[in-house]
Amino acid sequence: MLLSQLKPGDLAKIISIEGGFGMREKLMAMGIKEGSIIRVISTHGPVVIEVRRGMVSLGRGMAHRIRVVRL
């Protein structure tokens, strides 16, 4: 399942990130990496998630490249 398919309130674990080195670096700088547990806050406009007690806003294109498993 893709991050962009989750609904607000869903809890999920990131299982893979599709994309090049630059994208992975950018996500890692925001605390988003394989194995991270996230909670979806909002899906209107950009996808807003909570990760490691912080909130991160991701564009839809980026959210389509992050595979997750719902917990």
C-alpha positions in Angstrom: 0.0 0.0 0.0 1.2 3.5 -0.7 1.4 6.3 1.9 -0.9 8.4 -0.3 -3.7 5.7 0.1 -3.8 6.0 3.9 -6.5 8.0 5.7 -6.1 10.5 8.6 -5.6 8.7 11.8 -4.0 5.6 10.2 -0.8 4.3 11.8 1.7 2.6 9.5 5.3 1.4 9.1 7.4 2.4 6.1 8.6 -0.7 4.3 10.2 0.9 1.2 11.0 4.1 -0.5 11.1 4.3 -4.3 13.3 7.0 -5.7 16.9 8.1 -6.2 19.6 9.0 -3.7 18.5 12.6 -3.5 15.0 11.8 -2.5 16.1 9.3 0.1 18.5 11.8 1.6 15.8 14.5 1.8 13.4 12.1 3.5 16.0 10.8 5.9 16.8 14.4 6.9 13.1 14.7 7.9 13.3 11.5 9.9 11.5 9.4 7.3 13.2 6.0 6.5 12.4 2.4 6.1 11.1 1.0 9.4 9.8 4.4 10.7 6.4 4.3 12.3 4.2 7.2 11.1 0.6 8.5 11.8 -1.3 10.3 9.0 -2.6 13.7 10.2 -4.1 15.1 7.0 -4.5 14.1 3.3 -6.0 17.3 2.0 -3.5 18.9 -0.3 -0.1 17.7 0.9 0.1 14.6 3.0 0.9 15.6 6.6 2.3 12.8 8.8 3.6 12.6 12.4 7.0 10.9 12.6 9.2 10.8 15.7 7.1 13.4 17.5 7.3 15.9 14.7 5.0 16.8 11.8 6.2 16.6 8.2 4.3 17.7 5.0 4.9 15.7 1.8 3.7 16.4 -1.7 1.5 13.8 -3.3 4.2 12.8 -5.7 6.5 11.9 -2.9 3.8 10.2 -0.9 3.1 7.9 -4.0 6.7 6.6 -3.7 6.6 5.5 -0.1 5.3 2.0 0.5 3.8 1.3 3.9 2.0 -1.5 5.9 -0.9 -0.3 8.0 -0.6 -1.2 11.7 
